Amino acid sequence: MTATERESMVGERTAAPKTARTGAEGPLTALLTSAMAFSMLQLFLLGAFGPRLVDELGVSPTALGLTAAIGFATAAVLSPVGGRMVDRTGPRRSLVVLLLVSAAALALIGAAPGPGFLLAAVALGGLPQALANPATNKAILAAAPPARRGSMTGMKQSGVQLGAFAAGLPLAALAGGVGWRGAVWTAAAAAALCALWAHRALPADPSAKAAMVRASLVPRGAIAWLAVFSLFLGCAIASVNTYVALFGAQKLGMGPTSAAALVAVLGVAGIAGRVGWSKAARPGRAEWLPGALAAGAVAAACLLAAALYVPPLVWVAAVAVGVFAVSGNAVSMVLVMQRAAPGRAGQDSALVAAGFFAGFAVGPPLFGRLAEAGRYGPGWLLVAAEFAVAAAVATTWAVRERRRGPRAEVPA
């Protein structure tokens, strides 16, 4: 281990008791939760405002899926570099950059005159997504004792679903009064204010030279398994996020606001699921949770298909996707922090996130081809198949881990 690696590890280990004594965990968790919400808010706004975008900007269902694909492809490509940047520069600088770029991307989405400009704005939003998990995980490792990390991770990961709730209910309601552009610009202003909060509230980062850690960009061991699991999980979740509102409007006869509320319901269920399952993800149990949650998500996708015949089932399905599918990503992040190599928590978080974002890039365009043809039933069955593959990958890894015997949590 190099001297810089030892220095980075010491900084993370010694910060936790100080934060625990000062009672700063609550404000820190609130800040990290907000950062996670803003990092992916554009995804949920595209889904919640999908019917409006189709009508006003002439965005086709396939193009709507392509916007999500562009953003997450950018995030997947940038994630390994972003993780290394977070390990090098520290969480405070990274979070401020994340929030400022989120504000810029949202402002540009609100100004988009057509599909082409919209795609460019969404691509810019890939950078905050790439920084979100590495920066927030690094902040928790530096500031929280091991016993609190699981619950704090669940809370901050629930910020993503808080963004879904904000897009599906308050921002959708605001759009009914000031238009969808005004609602998106309001979100951009809030992200800029959150950047100021991060700059003032977080402690100064160590020097970039002291925090620098040499690390491979290729995932290995448990990180590789979690990255593959996240790939298939992301394919399926992104399809639901992007198309569930449009499905409700086009196939179930729901109005734009009611259809957007499906995204809000999914978000609220995801918050509860992420907090609860992350708290339960203790070493020895956490390894089995991703496979079990993905298996539950298979049933949720089947309920979406059944909603074509029994429309009220769409609400049950939205809740189930939040409780099971969305929670899987939070549990995978708890596992990353339990198993990250010394000094490279940001990098390992980014490699797993890269798999998740790659799934977000691939899933919606595949679903979009079916949605444009009006074939939502086969589309939801495709989602069920993607969840099933994720469950198989996670369960295979858990069985391998059980054969290797118990493993202690590794300080990162």
Secondary structure, DSSP 8 states (H G I E B T S, - for coil): --HHHHHHHHHHHHHHHHHHHHTTHHHHHHHHHHHHHHHTHHHHHHHHTHHHHHHHT---HHHHHHHHHHHHHHHHHHHHHHHHHHHHH-HHHHHHHHHHHHHHHHHHHHH--SHHHHHHHHHHTHHHHHHHHHHHHHHHHHHS-HHHHHHHHHHHHHHHHHHHHHHHTHHHHHHHHHHHHHHHHHHHHHHHHHHHHHHHHS-----HHHH-----SS--HHHHHHHHHHHHHHHHHHHHHHHHHHHHHHHS---HHHHHHHHHHHHHHHHHHHHHHHHH--TTTGGGHHHHHHHHHHHHHHHHHHTTTSTTHHHHHHHHIIIIIIHHHHHHHHHHHHH--TT-HHHHHHHHHHHHHHHHHHHHHHHHHHHHTT-HHHHHHHHHHHHHHHHHHHHHHHHHHHHH--------
